[in-house]
Amino acid sequence: MFQELKGKYMTRYLFGALLSFAIGIVVILTQLNSIKVMLSPAVRLDELSVEDIKENAKVEADISFIMDYYAYTEQDGKVIEKEYFIPVGEEEFMGVVLSKKYLEQADANIEATWEYMDGDEYALDEIVPITVTGTIMPIEGESRTFYREYIDSLNWTDEEKDCFLPYALMVGDVGGETTGTFVIVVIVGAAVILFGVWLLIRGLTGGALKSIKKYCEATGNKEAAMQRLERFYAMTPEVEGIRVSPEYFMAVTGASVMLTETQNVLWVYQHVVKHSVNYIPTGKTYSIMVMKADGTKMEISMKNKKKTEEALEYIGRTLPYLFYGYDDQLMAAYNQNRQSMIQAVADRRAQFLGTPMPGMQMAGEPVMQNGQNQGF
């Protein structure tokens, strides 16, 4: 049993690890350009020539003179972002995209810039540089449309309009991504890879079987307990990953092996979760809940309703003295008067094991019929 399960889960975990590695690497690769930008040193915008102003250049800038804005973004009726013209190079202009926290000062700098250009030298004292770091990216989408519309509205010659470069400084962005988006994507990719590492370690060390090994050690005679489990596993029929005998209750699921002594089981029922999107039903997931005398439970995932019913029928046929099926009365008894349930199951178990024919009903004792709930 142990070697068979270890091999099975090792294969499963290794496959999961490789899949996680592949997904994580792909996610990270989507940010490769942004990672390069992030790791590159920032250069001063005012030190760049026109030829050096290009896509993915990481720059620092003290934005003082601002000519005007050509686009803005609103949210809930409030402006949260503006796109401005700033002078660069010797006589060129480009865009800069500033978030809400910079807007008040940026708009004030526009006023002071125009006053200075109109001959008021004292307006220069009113300009407060806005220090930012970001990435130069092409102006695209609606921003490009507004950018071109503004330029076309100027009473300038075509040659003069050529001084407007098709780039904008995206403040706080890394390689075309907002810093927040970049960080989230990289964290997700790294988390998926780390999950793969965890799967790999768990598969190589037989982590899925640790709970069984721990149980065997707790019996005080590990070897004897392992031999009993080997016999149980070899001689007990399996239905949908579940093996049940008067001694053990085992479920082999996709991610782990669950084991308990059968005498610790009180109540078994089908658990159904309905799923919906915008109140439209999209499906159901099924599982079998195994409620134990110590107040803990095992939830065994099932493929569908038919498989669930087959597994419940198998459990009920093998252990007819348990409680079956969900109702509020049983839940109340389990939560508030579990000792009575323990005693009732113990009495029925003793009677069941003492009868010559399995499933024979003792006088006055309710038994499961077709997987339905026993009385309590």
N, C-alpha and C positions, 0 to 999 in steps of 0.2 A: 504493500500500500504506500509506504513512505517514499520508496524510490519511484513508483509510478506517478504519484502526485507531484513529487519534486520535479520530475522531468516534464510533466504537463505544464506546471506553473512556470518553470524556467523558460520553456518555449514561449509561453504567453507573455511573460514579463519582458523577455528579450525583444519580442516583436513590438510590444508597446513602447519599450525604450527606444528602439530604432525609429519608430514612427514619431515619437516625441522629439528626438534629435533632428529628424528631417524637417518637421514643422517649425521647430524653434530656429533652425538655421535659415530656413526660407524667410521667416519673419524678420530676423536680424538682417538678412541680405537686402530686404526692401529698404532698410535704413542705412545701407552701406555708404551712400553718398553723403547723407547727413552726418554719419559718424566721422567721415573724412573731414567735413567742414568743421565739426565740433573740435576735432583734434588739431586742426590747423591754427596757427597763430593769427590773431586779428591784426589788421593793418589800419593805419589812419586814413580815413576817407579823404581828408584834405591834402594828403600826400600822394594820392593816386592820380596818374595821368588818365586821359580819356581812354586810352588803349587798355589800361589796367582795370577799368570799370567793366566787369563782366559777371556772368552768372556764377553763383556759388562763392563769390568772394566774401570772406568774413571780415567785417570792418568795425572799427570804433569811430564814432563821430560826435563832435560838439556842434549841434545844429543851432545856428544863430539866425542867419537870414532865411526867411521863409517867404516866398513870393505870393502864394495863394494855395487854395485847395481845389482839387478837381473831382473828388468823390468823398462820400461819407456813408457810414453804416449806422442804421438805427435799430434799436431793440426796445420794445415797449414804449415807443415814442421818444426815446432818448438816444442821442448820438453817442455811440460807444467807440467809434473809430473814424479817423479822417486820413485822407491821402493828400499829401502836400507836394508842391514843387519846391526844390531846394537847388541852389547853384552848386555846381561841381566843376572840377577842372579849371580851365581858364575862362571860358564863356559858355559853358554848357549847363543844362539843367537835367534833373532826374526826379523821380518820385521818392517819397518816404511815407511809410504807413505807421501811424502813431495810434496807440490805444488811448482809452479814456483818460488815464491819469496824466497824459501829456497835453491834452487838448487846450486847456485854459492858457497855459504858457505859450503853446504854439500859436494860438489865435492872437495873443498879445504881441508875439514877435512879428506876425504879419503886419499888424498896424504900425509897429515901430519901424519895420522895414520900409513900408511905403512912405512914411513920414521922412525917413532918412533920404530916400530916393527923391523926395520932393524938395530936398535942400535943408531939412532940419537936422543939423549935425548933433544936436542934443538928444535926438531920438535914439542914437546909438547906445546911450547909457541905459535906455529902457529895455534893451534886448538882453535876455538871460539865456545863455547857451543851454541846450537840452542834450545831456550826455547819454548816448545810447550805444548798444552793440547789436548787430544783426547781420543778415545775409543779403547780398544783392541778388535779386531774382528778376526775371523778365516780367513785365506788366502784362497780365493776361485777363481774359474773360471780360466781365462788365467794366472792370477797372480800366482796361485798355480802351474800351469804347469811350468812357468818360474822359480819359486822358487825351485821346485824339480829338474828341469834340471840343475840348477846351482849347487845344492848340489851333485847331482849324478856325476857331472864332476870333483869334488874334489877327489884327490887321498887319501881319508881317509877311515878308516874302518867303517863298519856299526855301530859299537858302537859309534865311534866318530861323525858320521853323526846324531845320535840320539839327539845331543845337539841342533839341530835346531828345535825350537818350531814352531808349525803350526799356529802362530798368527802374526798379524801385528798391529802396532799402527796407527790408522787412524786419522791423525792430523786434528783437527777442526771438526770431525764428532761427532754426538750424537747418540749412540746406533745403529750404522750401517748406519745411514743416514747422508748425508752432512748437515751441519748446515743450509744452505740456503733452502734445500728441507724440512727439519724438520720444520723450521719456516713457510714456505709457507703452508705446509699441516695443521699445527696447526691453522694458521690464517684463512685458508679456512673453517676448521671445526668450529671455533669460529664464523666466519661470518655467516655461515649457521644457527647456533643456534640462533644468534642475530636476523637474519631475521625471524626465527620462533617466537621469542619473539615479534617482531614488528607485525607479522601477528596475534598473539594471542591478543595483545592489540587492534589492529585495529578491529578485529572481536568482541571483548567484548564491545568496545565503539561505534560500528556502524560507523566506520570511512568511509566506502564506501558511506554513506549517508550524510556526512558532507557538501558536495557541495550543495545538495538539501536543507538542513536545512539553510545553509547560504543564499541561494537564497530567501527562504521564509522570513527570517528575514529582508533581504534588501528591500522587498516590502513595509515594514512599517506596515503590518498587517499579522503577521506570521500565525495566526490561519486560516484566510480566505484563504491565499495562500495554506496552507496545505490541506484545504478542497477541493479547486479547483483541486489540484494535485491528491487527492484521487479519485475524480470523474473521472478525466481524465484517471487515471490508470485502474479504474474499467470498464469504458465504451469504451475504445479505444482498438481495436484489436491489437494483437502483431504478428509481423513477424520477426523471427530470432532475438529476443531480442529488436526489435525496435517498438516503439509506436509513431504514428504521428497524430496530429490533427491541425486544424488552429491555436490553441493556444500554444501547446507545442510539442517539438521534444525530445524524450527520448530514450536512448539506454542503456540497461542493459547488460554489458559485464562481462567477467570472473573476473575482478578485481575491477570494479567500476561502478557507475551509472552516465551517462552523461546526462545533461539536459540543454536545452536552449529554449527560447521563439521562436516560429516558425517565427515570424516576423523578427528575427535576422538572418535567414538562407537565403543565396543567391544562392548557387551553390552546387550541389551534383554530385560526380562522383566516378567511380570504380578505385581503386588503386591496381596495381598488382606489386609484387616484385618477380623477377625470381631469383632462387638460383642455384648455380653450384659449383662443386668441380673440380679443374683443368680443367675448361672450359667445363665440362660435366654437362648438366642440371640435377638437382636433384629434382626440384619441384618449386611450386609457392605458395605465400601466398597472400590472398585477403583481402581487406578492403574497406570500404566506407568512403570517405572524405567528410565531411560536412563543407563547407567554410562559415564563418559568416561575417556579415556586419561590425563587429568591428575589423576585421583583424585576428581573431583567428580561430581555426578549431577544429573539433572533428574527430578523426580517430576511426572508429568502425571496429574491427577485425571480419572477417567472416570465416566460415569453408571451403568453396570452391566456385568455380565460380557459380554453380547453386544457392546456397543459396544467393550469392551476387546479382544475377540477380533478384531473387524473392523479396529480400528486396528493390532493386531499383525500381522494378515495383510497389511495395506497396507505396513507398514514392511518386513516380511520379503520381500515381493514386489519392493520397490524396492531394498532393501539386503540381498541374500541372504548376503552374506559376513560379516555380524556373528554374534556368539554370541547365541542365543535361549533363553529358558526358565531358570528358577532351579534350581540344585542347589548343594549344599555344596561340591562340587569346584570349580565355577566361582568361587564366592565366595572360596575359599581361594586359587585362582590369581590372582584379581583383587587380593586383599590382599597376597599374598606374592610373586607372580611375574608382575606386570602386564606387564612388558616382553615376556614370551613371548606374551601375548595380543595386545599391540600389533603384534608382528611377524607373528603368524598372521593377524590381520585385514588388515594392510597387504599381505601376500602374496596373500590371497584377493581383496582389493579390486583389486589390480593385474591379476590374472588375469580378474576379472569385467569390468573396464573394457576389457580387451584382447580379449575375445571378441566375435564379430559378433552373437550372439544372447544377450540378457540371460537369465540363469538357467542357461546351459549349464554343465554340471559338468565341471571339469577332472579329468583322471585322478588318482585318489588323494586328491582333496579332498572332504571332506564338505560338503554344503550343506543349508540348511533345507528340510525337507519338512513342509508343512502347519503351519508355525509352531512346529515342534518344535526342540529344542536341537541345535545342531551339535556335533560332537565336538571335543575339545581335546586 
